[in-house]
């Protein structure tokens, strides 16, 4: 059966030239199905495929083909996270060839002033998170009445993060003649309800989940504590004759930390995450694809679009969020007939989650031990011998012959060479220079493993989801989000895992806080508040946390929540939320 190429999908010659420059060669199944439909017909489309299968490129490639620059917003793309908003905007901008379409990403955390200036310039495509898009619509700085395309990317993730009401509100402000494109890894009932209500007639493209990971990828996992991950990573890279791989981390902060530590140790590496500017991203990818840099530390989102056939290793430094992401990560190696290796670091508290990944992907992953120090040193010695032999054959040593001859006239040759090796490799060949790694157990509750499982009396009924729960814990306790793991939010309560040394401060700080947030979050004396969310009660008991938003009056009609300023000009310089009496609503 002939393999489908991008040329077969109806894309223009200019688009094909740029795809070739960006190392895009063969379309994924979702791209092969959706791109021709988007280019050819006028129907709405729902695309369902697993995470990491190229759903985003399936819409932005034909989007660029079909649009030309105008003086109003033509396409609105909603995505669940800031990182994805930046990534999608950058990818569209880098692959639009000479179309001169203007694209902007709008998301929380960036200045409104910067975004307002961009929106006033006549933007063609807006990529945004639901919350910030809602804010701009309410401020009348974003007009979407004339858009031609309304696209929801990662719709199920937006549902999980509590954005479904915002999406419906945004839908209502768009014109009825637009095309609606909805892409999701799964199709929950709520997503299908939105589709039925707002999309009308649509084509459904569903790509079956491929649960069989390529046989050319050997999969292993290592049980390890969080503090020993970096040492284990270095040993794995050092014992390989020619390591060339991607190190996946959970967050951009983790990427920066791992990159900095590897750089300090002398490894040639680059870092890639959502904050990396497009030009810098392109330079980094060029260095990696030409093997001038052989170690790339990246987040899942930032690694999208990387297509390199001879990657030898994928290291899951942090466990991915779901089985689909795991499949997507390890699929970066074992390509084009070449074998590859995928190694996943699993902490004690993550073991059950990793077992679930194995069952969900129908794979058995072998457990291995961290390379022994003696093995690593022996490999380094072999590499050194090979490098010296290669240098002698190329004659790259000749400018050092004079000083070498002088040394050999005064000392024995083997002693001179040994002294030089001692100067250059004293740490490399000394076992005492390496950090001792302790063995770990798969039990979540194993004493001394440095992890604690904490119960919190807040759940979905109080308006919490995994992301907002992590934000709440971080703001209340100061524990970094990267140290909060295995978050499970149920209806009326939640569980989190934190390092054992952080557990006492979390429990002490949240004692009583959760119950107040549960009682007061979203209600006052039994009367429900309007739409919105808060980030928890302050320790003083009279103020809300300093982040979050809220729109609407209480149904009891006696209070209004605000941040900083009241609507009546009553200045409140404090950054916290407060209440004050108001008159009847007008």
Backbone torsions as a table, in degrees:
resi	resn	phi	psi	omega
1	UNK	NA	129.5	-177.0
2	UNK	-68.5	134.0	-179.9
3	UNK	-74.9	133.5	179.7
4	UNK	-74.6	137.1	176.1
5	UNK	-117.8	170.4	178.2
6	UNK	-62.8	-27.1	179.3
7	UNK	-63.1	-28.0	-177.9
8	UNK	-80.2	-5.7	-171.2
9	UNK	-95.7	-1.2	177.7
10	UNK	92.5	11.9	178.5
11	UNK	-77.0	153.3	-178.8
12	UNK	-71.6	163.9	179.9
13	UNK	-63.6	-35.4	178.3
14	UNK	-65.1	-41.0	178.1
15	UNK	-63.8	-41.3	-179.6
16	UNK	-64.4	-37.7	178.3
17	UNK	-63.3	-42.8	-179.1
18	UNK	-70.8	-36.4	177.2
19	UNK	-61.9	-39.2	179.0
20	UNK	-66.0	-39.5	177.9
21	UNK	-64.2	-31.1	-177.9
22	UNK	-92.5	12.5	177.0
23	UNK	66.4	22.4	171.8
24	UNK	-88.9	120.8	-174.3
25	UNK	-118.2	-58.1	-175.2
26	UNK	-113.2	126.9	179.2
27	UNK	-69.4	147.1	174.1
28	UNK	-74.4	165.4	-179.2
29	UNK	-55.0	-41.6	-179.2
30	UNK	-67.6	-36.3	177.7
31	UNK	-67.8	-41.9	-179.4
32	UNK	-62.8	-32.0	-178.7
33	UNK	-84.2	-42.8	-169.9
34	UNK	-83.3	-41.4	-174.0
35	UNK	-56.1	-48.6	178.7
36	UNK	-61.2	-36.1	179.3
37	UNK	-65.2	-42.8	-178.6
38	UNK	-67.8	-36.7	-179.6
39	UNK	-73.5	-37.3	-169.7
40	UNK	-90.5	-41.8	-170.3
41	UNK	-116.7	-179.1	-175.3
42	UNK	-113.5	10.8	-178.7
43	UNK	-76.5	158.2	168.4
44	UNK	-74.7	157.7	-175.1
45	UNK	-136.3	136.4	167.0
46	UNK	-112.3	122.9	178.2
47	UNK	-112.9	122.5	179.9
48	UNK	-118.2	121.1	177.0
49	UNK	-159.7	156.9	-176.4
50	UNK	-63.6	155.9	176.0
51	UNK	-56.7	137.6	177.2
52	UNK	85.9	14.3	-178.5
53	UNK	-104.5	10.6	174.8
54	UNK	89.8	26.6	-179.2
55	UNK	-62.8	-38.3	-176.4
56	UNK	-63.5	-47.2	179.1
57	UNK	-64.4	-24.3	-179.8
58	UNK	-63.7	-26.1	178.5
59	UNK	-103.6	-34.4	-174.8
60	UNK	-78.3	-21.6	174.5
61	UNK	-65.5	-54.0	176.9
62	UNK	-68.9	-24.8	177.6
63	UNK	-60.8	-45.1	178.7
64	UNK	-64.2	-38.5	179.6
65	UNK	-62.5	-40.1	-170.4
66	UNK	-88.0	-16.9	-174.6
67	UNK	-102.3	152.1	168.9
68	UNK	-134.0	158.2	-173.1
69	UNK	-62.6	129.8	174.9
70	UNK	-134.6	-179.8	-175.7
71	UNK	-99.0	26.2	176.4
72	UNK	-150.9	165.6	-178.7
73	UNK	-70.1	124.5	-178.1
74	UNK	-102.7	-24.9	-178.1
75	UNK	-142.2	134.7	174.7
76	UNK	-118.6	122.7	-179.8
77	UNK	-114.7	118.6	177.3
78	UNK	-97.6	131.6	177.5
79	UNK	-132.0	157.6	-173.5
80	UNK	-76.6	-26.6	-172.2
81	UNK	-130.6	159.1	177.2
82	UNK	-59.9	-44.8	-177.4
83	UNK	-60.3	-41.9	-179.4
84	UNK	-70.2	-35.2	177.2
85	UNK	-60.2	-47.4	178.9
86	UNK	-62.8	-44.1	-176.9
87	UNK	-63.8	-47.0	-178.7
88	UNK	-63.3	-44.6	179.4
89	UNK	-61.0	-41.5	-179.2
90	UNK	-68.6	-38.9	-179.9
91	UNK	-66.0	-43.3	178.5
92	UNK	-62.3	-43.7	-177.5
93	UNK	-65.4	-36.4	-177.1
94	UNK	-78.8	-17.3	-175.8
95	UNK	-116.2	18.5	-175.8
96	UNK	-89.3	1.3	-177.8
97	UNK	43.9	-160.2	-172.3
98	UNK	-75.5	56.6	178.4
99	UNK	-97.5	-25.6	179.0
100	UNK	60.6	33.6	173.3
101	UNK	-76.5	143.2	178.6
102	UNK	-99.5	132.5	-172.7
103	UNK	-131.6	140.0	177.2
104	UNK	-140.5	144.4	173.8
105	UNK	-104.3	130.5	176.9
106	UNK	-122.3	130.1	-174.8
107	UNK	-159.7	160.6	178.3
108	UNK	-65.8	144.6	-179.8
109	UNK	102.5	-18.0	176.1
110	UNK	-102.0	150.7	-177.1
111	UNK	-59.9	135.3	173.8
112	UNK	-62.2	-36.2	-177.6
113	UNK	-60.8	-43.3	178.2
114	UNK	-62.7	-44.9	-178.6
115	UNK	-68.5	-38.4	179.2
116	UNK	-62.1	-42.1	179.4
117	UNK	-61.5	-41.0	179.9
118	UNK	-66.3	-42.4	-177.8
119	UNK	-67.2	-27.0	-179.6
120	UNK	-75.9	-13.0	-175.0
121	UNK	-84.9	0.6	-179.2
122	UNK	87.6	65.2	-176.9
123	UNK	-80.2	140.6	176.6
124	UNK	-89.5	-41.4	-175.3
125	UNK	-129.0	127.9	176.1
126	UNK	-113.5	126.2	174.1
127	UNK	-112.0	121.1	-174.6
128	UNK	-150.0	162.8	172.6
129	UNK	-86.5	149.8	-175.1
130	UNK	-55.7	-43.1	-177.8
131	UNK	-61.1	-46.8	-178.7
132	UNK	-72.0	-34.8	175.6
133	UNK	-61.5	-43.4	177.0
134	UNK	-59.5	-43.1	-179.7
135	UNK	-60.8	-44.5	-179.6
136	UNK	-67.7	-36.1	176.9
137	UNK	-64.0	-42.5	179.1
138	UNK	-67.0	-31.6	178.2
139	UNK	-83.8	-5.1	-177.9
140	UNK	62.8	27.3	176.5
141	UNK	-96.7	-4.1	179.0
142	UNK	-130.7	124.8	-179.8
143	UNK	-119.0	122.9	-175.1
144	UNK	-123.2	19.7	-176.9
145	UNK	-71.1	-18.9	-176.2
146	UNK	-114.6	16.4	-177.0
147	UNK	-67.8	148.7	178.4
148	UNK	-97.3	-25.7	-178.2
149	UNK	-133.2	132.8	171.7
150	UNK	-122.7	115.0	-171.0
151	UNK	-120.4	130.2	175.4
152	UNK	-112.0	113.5	179.5
153	UNK	-104.0	137.3	-176.7
154	UNK	56.7	51.9	-175.5
155	UNK	-60.6	-37.9	-179.8
156	UNK	-66.2	-33.5	176.6
157	UNK	-67.0	-38.9	177.3
158	UNK	-64.9	-35.0	175.1
159	UNK	-63.3	-46.4	-178.9
160	UNK	-62.5	-28.3	-178.4
161	UNK	-90.9	3.5	173.6
162	UNK	85.7	23.7	-175.6
163	UNK	-96.3	5.2	-172.1
164	UNK	-60.7	-39.3	179.1
165	UNK	-66.3	-40.2	178.1
166	UNK	-62.2	-41.4	-179.0
167	UNK	-61.3	-43.5	178.8
168	UNK	-63.6	-40.6	178.8
169	UNK	-62.6	-42.2	178.9
170	UNK	-65.9	-42.0	177.5
171	UNK	-51.4	-44.4	-174.2
172	UNK	-65.5	-20.8	-177.4
173	UNK	-94.0	2.0	179.6
174	UNK	-95.7	162.6	179.9
175	UNK	-77.5	152.4	-175.3
176	UNK	-72.3	-15.5	-175.0
177	UNK	-89.9	0.1	-177.9
178	UNK	-68.9	161.6	169.4
179	UNK	-95.4	137.9	-179.3
180	UNK	-111.7	127.9	178.7
181	UNK	-123.7	121.7	-177.0
182	UNK	-121.9	124.4	-179.5
183	UNK	-122.6	134.7	-175.1
184	UNK	-156.6	150.1	176.7
185	UNK	-77.2	-33.4	177.8
186	UNK	-129.1	169.2	-179.6
187	UNK	-125.4	75.2	176.7
188	UNK	-63.1	161.4	-178.0
189	UNK	-56.7	-40.0	-177.8
190	UNK	-64.2	-37.1	178.9
191	UNK	-66.8	-45.0	178.8
192	UNK	-63.7	-32.8	177.9
193	UNK	-64.3	-43.4	176.8
194	UNK	-62.0	-43.2	-179.9
195	UNK	-60.4	-46.5	-179.2
196	UNK	-63.1	-35.7	-174.4
197	UNK	-78.1	-35.3	-170.2
198	UNK	-119.7	-15.6	-171.6
199	UNK	-95.3	-23.6	-177.7
200	UNK	67.9	-135.6	-179.8
201	UNK	-77.7	133.2	-178.9
202	UNK	-148.4	157.3	172.1
203	UNK	-94.8	135.9	177.5
204	UNK	-105.5	122.4	175.8
205	UNK	-114.6	108.4	-177.7
206	UNK	-116.5	119.2	178.5
207	UNK	-98.2	122.4	-178.5
208	UNK	-64.3	141.6	179.7
209	UNK	-66.3	127.8	175.9
210	UNK	-90.3	103.6	-173.8
211	UNK	-89.3	-4.4	-179.2
212	UNK	-101.1	106.0	179.3
213	UNK	-73.9	144.7	-176.1
214	UNK	-47.3	137.2	-178.5
215	UNK	-70.6	-12.8	-179.3
216	UNK	-80.6	-5.3	179.1
217	UNK	-104.6	118.4	174.6
218	UNK	-83.7	128.6	-176.0
219	UNK	-110.8	130.6	179.1
220	UNK	-136.6	159.5	170.8
221	UNK	-137.3	154.0	179.6
222	UNK	-126.0	125.7	174.2
223	UNK	-80.5	126.3	-169.9
224	UNK	-156.5	153.7	174.1
225	UNK	-84.9	158.7	-177.0
226	UNK	-58.4	-40.3	-174.1
227	UNK	-70.4	-17.5	-176.6
228	UNK	-99.6	1.6	-174.6
229	UNK	-61.8	-44.2	-176.5
230	UNK	-64.0	-42.8	178.1
231	UNK	-61.3	-42.6	179.1
232	UNK	-63.7	-41.2	178.6
233	UNK	-59.9	-45.6	-179.7
234	UNK	-62.6	-41.1	-179.8
235	UNK	-65.4	-40.7	179.1
236	UNK	-61.2	-45.4	-179.3
237	UNK	-67.7	-38.6	-176.5
238	UNK	-69.9	-30.6	-176.6
239	UNK	-81.2	-11.6	179.4
240	UNK	-85.8	141.9	178.5
241	UNK	-66.9	-36.8	-177.4
242	UNK	-148.8	79.3	-179.2
243	UNK	-75.2	130.0	177.6
244	UNK	-146.3	99.3	-170.6
245	UNK	-158.4	178.1	178.7
246	UNK	-111.1	132.3	175.5
247	UNK	-105.5	111.6	-177.1
248	UNK	-91.0	131.2	175.9
249	UNK	-119.5	162.7	-177.8
250	UNK	-73.2	-43.7	-172.5
251	UNK	-129.3	165.0	178.2
252	UNK	-66.4	-29.9	176.5
253	UNK	-65.6	-39.8	176.5
254	UNK	-63.9	-41.0	178.4
255	UNK	-59.2	-48.0	-179.3
256	UNK	-62.0	-39.9	-179.0
257	UNK	-65.7	-49.7	-178.2
258	UNK	-64.3	-42.7	178.7
259	UNK	-59.1	-46.5	-177.9
260	UNK	-62.1	-42.8	-178.8
261	UNK	-66.9	-40.8	178.9
262	UNK	-66.5	-39.4	179.0
263	UNK	-63.1	-41.0	177.9
264	UNK	-60.9	-33.1	-178.1
265	UNK	-84.3	-0.9	175.2
266	UNK	93.9	9.7	178.6
267	UNK	-80.5	143.3	175.5
268	UNK	-83.8	106.2	-173.0
269	UNK	-144.8	161.2	176.2
270	UNK	-134.3	155.0	-179.0
271	UNK	-117.3	141.5	-178.0
272	UNK	-138.7	120.6	173.1
273	UNK	-153.2	-175.7	-171.2
274	UNK	-62.7	-20.9	-178.5
275	UNK	-87.4	-6.0	-179.8
276	UNK	-75.1	127.0	-179.8
277	UNK	-66.3	153.5	-172.5
278	UNK	-57.6	-45.8	-178.8
279	UNK	-62.7	-41.6	178.4
280	UNK	-66.0	-39.2	178.1
281	UNK	-59.3	-45.3	-179.6
282	UNK	-62.2	-41.3	178.7
283	UNK	-64.3	-41.0	179.6
284	UNK	-63.3	-46.2	-179.5
285	UNK	-64.5	-36.0	178.0
286	UNK	-64.4	-43.0	177.7
287	UNK	-61.4	-40.1	-178.0
288	UNK	-71.8	-44.4	-177.0
289	UNK	-70.1	-23.7	176.4
290	UNK	-94.9	6.3	176.4
291	UNK	65.1	19.2	172.6
292	UNK	-74.5	-24.3	168.2
293	UNK	-124.2	128.2	-174.9
294	UNK	-106.6	-0.4	179.1
295	UNK	-127.8	119.8	177.6
296	UNK	-116.8	120.1	177.2
297	UNK	-99.6	122.9	-170.1
298	UNK	-149.9	160.0	168.8
299	UNK	-90.2	166.6	179.4
300	UNK	-59.2	-47.7	-176.6
301	UNK	-63.6	-44.7	-176.7
302	UNK	-67.4	-26.2	-176.6
303	UNK	-82.2	-2.8	179.0
304	UNK	-63.4	139.9	178.8
305	UNK	89.9	-6.6	177.5
306	UNK	-80.4	121.3	-178.6
307	UNK	-133.1	93.2	-178.9
308	UNK	-125.2	127.5	-171.1
309	UNK	-81.3	-23.7	-172.0
310	UNK	-112.0	29.8	173.9
311	UNK	-66.0	128.5	-176.9
312	UNK	-86.3	-32.4	-173.5
313	UNK	-138.8	144.7	164.5
314	UNK	-121.9	125.0	178.7
315	UNK	-112.9	118.2	174.5
316	UNK	-86.3	85.5	-179.7
317	UNK	-63.2	-37.2	172.5
318	UNK	-119.9	140.5	-179.0
319	UNK	-64.9	133.5	178.5
320	UNK	-66.5	170.3	-174.9
321	UNK	-75.9	-30.7	-173.5
322	UNK	-150.9	167.4	-178.9
323	UNK	-60.2	-36.0	-179.6
324	UNK	-62.2	-41.4	179.0
325	UNK	-66.2	-34.9	177.6
326	UNK	-62.7	-47.3	178.9
327	UNK	-60.9	-42.9	-179.0
328	UNK	-63.0	-42.0	-179.2
329	UNK	-62.8	-54.7	-172.6
330	UNK	-73.6	-14.4	175.3
331	UNK	-71.2	-5.0	178.5
332	UNK	-75.4	-14.8	178.8
333	UNK	-119.1	169.4	-177.9
334	UNK	71.4	42.0	-177.7
335	UNK	-112.3	162.0	174.0
336	UNK	52.2	40.8	176.0
337	UNK	79.4	1.2	179.8
338	UNK	-100.5	144.3	179.1
339	UNK	-78.2	154.5	178.0
340	UNK	-144.4	167.2	-178.3
341	UNK	-128.0	132.3	175.8
342	UNK	-119.4	125.6	-179.2
343	UNK	-123.9	129.0	-178.1
344	UNK	-114.8	128.9	174.6
345	UNK	-85.2	126.4	-177.6
346	UNK	-124.6	116.7	175.7
347	UNK	-79.8	162.9	-179.2
348	UNK	-53.5	-41.0	-177.2
349	UNK	-73.7	-14.4	-178.5
350	UNK	-97.3	-2.3	-170.7
351	UNK	-61.5	-45.6	-179.1
352	UNK	-62.5	-38.5	178.4
353	UNK	-63.7	-40.3	-179.8
354	UNK	-68.6	-36.1	175.0
355	UNK	-61.2	-39.5	176.4
356	UNK	-62.1	-40.3	177.4
357	UNK	-58.4	-43.6	-178.6
358	UNK	-62.6	-42.5	179.7
359	UNK	-67.4	-41.5	-176.9
360	UNK	-66.6	-30.9	-179.0
361	UNK	-100.1	3.9	177.1
362	UNK	57.0	46.0	-178.8
363	UNK	-133.8	147.7	172.1
364	UNK	-108.8	119.8	-177.4
365	UNK	-103.0	129.3	-176.1
366	UNK	-78.1	141.0	175.5
367	UNK	-87.6	135.2	176.2
368	UNK	-130.1	164.9	178.3
369	UNK	-96.9	158.1	176.4
370	UNK	-66.5	136.3	-179.2
371	UNK	-53.0	135.4	179.4
372	UNK	-69.6	151.6	-178.9
373	UNK	-58.6	-42.7	-178.7
374	UNK	-61.4	-38.8	179.2
375	UNK	-65.1	-42.6	-179.9
376	UNK	-63.3	-44.6	-179.4
377	UNK	-63.9	-40.5	179.5
378	UNK	-63.1	-40.0	178.1
379	UNK	-64.8	-41.8	178.8
380	UNK	-62.5	-37.2	178.4
381	UNK	-65.3	-40.8	178.6
382	UNK	-63.6	-41.4	178.5
383	UNK	-62.9	-40.8	179.9
384	UNK	-62.2	-45.1	179.0
385	UNK	-61.0	-41.6	-179.8
386	UNK	-65.2	-39.8	179.3
387	UNK	-66.1	-40.0	179.2
388	UNK	-65.6	-42.8	178.9
389	UNK	-60.7	-44.3	179.7
390	UNK	-63.5	-39.9	180.0
391	UNK	-65.7	-40.1	178.6
392	UNK	-64.6	-40.3	-179.1
393	UNK	-67.1	-34.5	-178.6
394	UNK	-85.6	-13.6	-179.2
395	UNK	75.5	22.5	-176.5
396	UNK	-78.0	0.1	-175.1
397	UNK	-102.2	-3.5	-166.0
398	UNK	-64.5	-30.4	-179.1
399	UNK	-71.3	-7.2	177.7
400	UNK	-102.9	4.2	-175.6
401	UNK	-64.7	-37.6	-176.6
402	UNK	-60.2	-51.8	-179.4
403	UNK	-67.4	-31.0	178.1
404	UNK	-65.2	-43.6	-179.9
405	UNK	-64.6	-38.1	177.6
406	UNK	-62.8	-42.7	179.5
407	UNK	-65.0	-39.8	-176.9
408	UNK	-71.6	-22.6	176.1
409	UNK	-72.6	-24.7	-175.5
410	UNK	-99.8	-27.4	-174.7
411	UNK	-134.7	166.3	175.5
412	UNK	-70.5	143.7	-174.6
413	UNK	-59.5	-45.0	-177.1
414	UNK	-66.7	-33.2	178.9
415	UNK	-71.6	-38.4	177.7
416	UNK	-62.6	-46.4	-179.1
417	UNK	-64.4	-41.7	179.9
418	UNK	-62.4	-39.3	179.5
419	UNK	-65.4	-40.9	177.8
420	UNK	-63.2	-41.9	178.0
421	UNK	-64.3	-36.7	178.8
422	UNK	-63.9	-40.6	179.8
423	UNK	-66.6	-45.2	-172.8
424	UNK	-83.6	-28.6	-170.7
425	UNK	-131.1	31.0	-177.5
426	UNK	-59.8	-38.9	179.9
427	UNK	-81.8	-37.1	-175.9
428	UNK	-61.1	-37.7	-174.5
429	UNK	-105.0	14.4	-179.0
430	UNK	-109.5	115.2	-177.5
431	UNK	-61.1	-28.7	-178.8
432	UNK	-69.6	-16.2	179.5
433	UNK	-76.8	-18.5	-176.8
434	UNK	-89.5	147.9	-179.9
435	UNK	-81.9	135.9	177.0
436	UNK	-74.5	133.0	-179.8
437	UNK	-108.1	126.5	179.8
438	UNK	-85.4	146.1	177.8
439	UNK	-74.7	146.0	-179.5
440	UNK	-118.8	165.3	178.7
441	UNK	-112.4	157.4	179.0
442	UNK	-80.0	-7.9	-179.2
443	UNK	-72.3	132.5	-179.9
444	UNK	-66.0	-32.0	-174.2
445	UNK	-103.8	19.3	179.5
446	UNK	-63.3	126.1	-178.9
447	UNK	-62.6	144.1	173.6
448	UNK	81.7	3.7	-178.5
449	UNK	-85.4	-6.9	174.4
450	UNK	84.3	16.8	179.4
451	UNK	-127.3	146.5	178.2
452	UNK	-133.3	136.1	177.9
453	UNK	-98.6	124.5	-172.8
454	UNK	-120.1	135.2	176.1
455	UNK	-91.4	135.4	178.2
456	UNK	-128.9	129.2	-175.3
457	UNK	-82.6	49.9	175.2
458	UNK	-139.1	141.0	-179.3
459	UNK	-149.6	-156.1	-175.9
460	UNK	-64.4	-33.2	-179.8
461	UNK	-65.8	-22.3	176.7
462	UNK	-91.8	5.5	175.9
463	UNK	91.4	15.5	-176.6
464	UNK	-98.9	145.3	171.7
465	UNK	-130.3	169.0	-176.3
466	UNK	-49.9	-45.3	-176.9
467	UNK	-66.3	-46.4	-178.5
468	UNK	-69.4	-28.7	176.1
469	UNK	-66.1	-44.8	178.7
470	UNK	-62.2	-43.6	178.0
471	UNK	-59.7	-43.4	-179.8
472	UNK	-61.0	-47.3	-179.5
473	UNK	-63.1	-44.4	-178.2
474	UNK	-61.6	-44.7	-177.3
475	UNK	-70.6	-35.9	-179.0
476	UNK	-75.7	-37.0	-170.5
477	UNK	-109.9	-21.2	-176.4
478	UNK	83.9	0.8	177.7
479	UNK	-70.8	125.9	-178.8
480	UNK	-58.4	144.7	-177.6
481	UNK	-61.2	-30.7	-178.7
482	UNK	-67.9	-16.9	179.7
483	UNK	-95.2	-1.7	176.9
484	UNK	-98.4	120.3	-170.2
485	UNK	-131.6	164.8	173.1
486	UNK	49.2	55.2	-177.4
487	UNK	-81.5	123.1	176.7
488	UNK	-122.4	115.6	-179.7
489	UNK	-107.3	114.3	178.5
490	UNK	-102.7	-171.0	-174.2
491	UNK	-61.4	-51.7	-173.0
492	UNK	-116.6	-2.3	-179.9
493	UNK	-157.6	169.8	-177.4
494	UNK	-141.9	164.7	174.0
495	UNK	-128.2	141.5	172.6
496	UNK	-135.0	158.5	174.6
497	UNK	-118.9	130.5	178.4
498	UNK	-132.6	160.7	174.2
499	UNK	-56.7	144.5	-175.7
500	UNK	-57.5	-34.7	-178.2
501	UNK	-71.1	-15.9	178.4
502	UNK	-96.0	-12.6	-172.1
503	UNK	-62.9	-38.7	-177.0
504	UNK	-64.7	-42.9	-179.7
505	UNK	-68.4	-34.1	178.1
506	UNK	-65.6	-49.1	-178.0
507	UNK	-64.4	-43.7	-178.4
508	UNK	-65.6	-42.3	-177.6
509	UNK	-70.2	-39.5	-175.2
510	UNK	-85.6	-6.0	-179.4
511	UNK	-61.7	112.6	-178.8
512	UNK	90.7	-26.9	-179.6
513	UNK	-65.4	-44.6	-177.6
514	UNK	-61.5	-40.4	-178.3
515	UNK	-67.3	-37.1	177.6
516	UNK	-67.0	-41.8	179.7
517	UNK	-64.7	-36.3	179.8
518	UNK	-66.9	-39.9	-178.4
519	UNK	-71.9	-40.0	-169.7
520	UNK	-102.6	-18.9	-177.6
521	UNK	-65.1	109.7	176.2
522	UNK	86.2	5.9	178.9
523	UNK	-152.6	162.7	175.3
524	UNK	-147.3	116.5	-179.3
525	UNK	50.2	40.7	175.5
526	UNK	87.3	-13.0	178.6
527	UNK	-93.5	128.9	-176.5
528	UNK	-76.5	146.2	175.8
529	UNK	-86.3	170.0	175.8
530	UNK	-71.8	-170.9	-174.3
531	UNK	-65.9	148.7	177.3
532	UNK	142.2	-177.2	177.3
533	UNK	-151.8	159.0	177.2
534	UNK	-122.8	171.8	-178.5
535	UNK	-115.5	26.3	174.0
536	UNK	104.0	159.8	-175.6
537	UNK	-88.6	142.0	179.2
538	UNK	-73.9	163.9	-178.1
539	UNK	-66.0	-26.5	179.4
540	UNK	-70.5	-16.6	176.6
541	UNK	85.0	-0.9	-176.3
542	UNK	-123.0	5.3	-176.8
543	UNK	-139.6	147.8	172.2
544	UNK	-85.4	165.6	177.9
545	UNK	-62.7	166.2	-170.5
546	UNK	-90.3	15.0	175.9
547	UNK	-133.2	155.7	177.8
548	UNK	123.1	-179.5	178.4
549	UNK	-147.5	165.6	180.0
550	UNK	-158.0	137.5	177.2
551	UNK	-129.9	125.5	173.2
552	UNK	122.6	161.6	178.9
553	UNK	-95.5	159.3	170.6
554	UNK	-72.1	149.7	179.3
555	UNK	-69.4	-22.9	176.3
556	UNK	-70.5	-19.2	174.6
557	UNK	78.0	17.6	-175.9
558	UNK	-117.4	-1.4	-176.9
559	UNK	-147.0	153.6	176.8
560	UNK	-136.7	134.8	178.8
561	UNK	-99.3	141.8	-179.3
562	UNK	-151.9	169.4	175.0
563	UNK	-123.4	117.4	171.7
564	UNK	84.6	-58.2	-175.6
565	UNK	-128.0	146.3	172.8
566	UNK	-87.6	164.5	178.3
567	UNK	-72.5	-12.5	-177.4
568	UNK	-100.6	10.7	176.1
569	UNK	86.6	8.9	178.1
570	UNK	-79.5	103.4	-172.9
571	UNK	-68.0	131.4	175.3
572	UNK	-128.5	95.4	-173.8
573	UNK	-69.3	-18.0	-178.7
574	UNK	-65.6	148.6	-178.8
575	UNK	-84.3	-8.8	-177.3
576	UNK	-83.9	168.1	175.8
577	UNK	-84.1	145.4	176.9
578	UNK	-143.0	172.1	176.1
579	UNK	-118.7	153.5	169.8
580	UNK	-150.8	158.7	-178.1
581	UNK	-71.1	145.5	176.6
582	UNK	-133.1	163.2	176.7
583	UNK	-84.0	-174.0	178.9
584	UNK	-59.2	143.8	179.9
585	UNK	-68.7	135.5	179.7
586	UNK	-103.4	NA	NA
